[in-house]
Amino acid sequence: MIVKILGSGCKNCETLADNTKVALKETGLDAEIIKVTDFQEIMAYGVMSTPALVIDEKVVSFGKVLKPKEIVQILDKVR
């Protein structure tokens, strides 16, 4: 599983990355986390507001900082 955090590297992006790590640990899933800060690449996903969460090349959230519990619910749906 590949998880991408899309954003400029701002505080919200870092918080989303940290919350994602917590959620992955809770679920026991093995995933590579990649931070994407290049705006051309972010726009290629069709994302206009960050931070965004992408799991296996599918945008699952954008424009908000998800809590670990919310990320766990998303992970449960995609695995």
SULWO-V995545 format. One record per residue. N is the residue number from 1. PHI is phi as a letter, one per 20 degrees, with the letter a starting at -180 (NA if undefined). D_CENTER is the distance of its C-alpha to the mean C-alpha in Angstrom with 1 decimal. Layout:
BEGIN
N,PHI,D_CENTER  N,PHI,D_CENTER
END
This chain:
BEGIN
1,NA,11.9  2,d,9.7  3,d,5.9  4,d,5.0  5,d,4.0  6,e,6.8  7,r,9.5  8,f,12.9  9,n,12.4  10,f,13.6  11,g,13.8  12,f,11.2  13,f,8.6  14,f,10.1  15,f,10.2  16,f,6.5  17,f,6.5  18,f,9.7  19,f,9.0  20,f,6.5  21,f,9.6  22,f,11.9  23,f,10.7  24,f,11.0  25,f,14.3  26,f,15.5  27,e,15.1  28,m,16.5  29,f,14.3  30,e,14.4  31,b,11.4  32,e,11.0  33,d,8.2  34,c,8.7  35,e,8.5  36,d,9.8  37,d,12.3  38,f,14.9  39,f,15.4  40,f,17.2  41,f,14.4  42,f,12.0  43,f,15.0  44,f,15.5  45,e,12.5  46,m,14.5  47,e,12.1  48,d,14.6  49,c,12.8  50,d,10.0  51,f,7.6  52,c,5.5  53,d,2.6  54,c,5.0  55,d,6.9  56,l,10.3  57,m,10.5  58,d,10.0  59,f,8.2  60,d,7.8  61,a,7.3  62,b,8.4  63,n,10.8  64,b,10.2  65,e,9.1  66,f,8.7  67,e,11.1  68,g,10.9  69,f,13.3  70,f,11.3  71,f,8.4  72,g,11.5  73,f,13.0  74,f,10.4  75,f,10.6  76,f,14.3  77,f,14.5  78,e,13.0  79,e,14.9
END
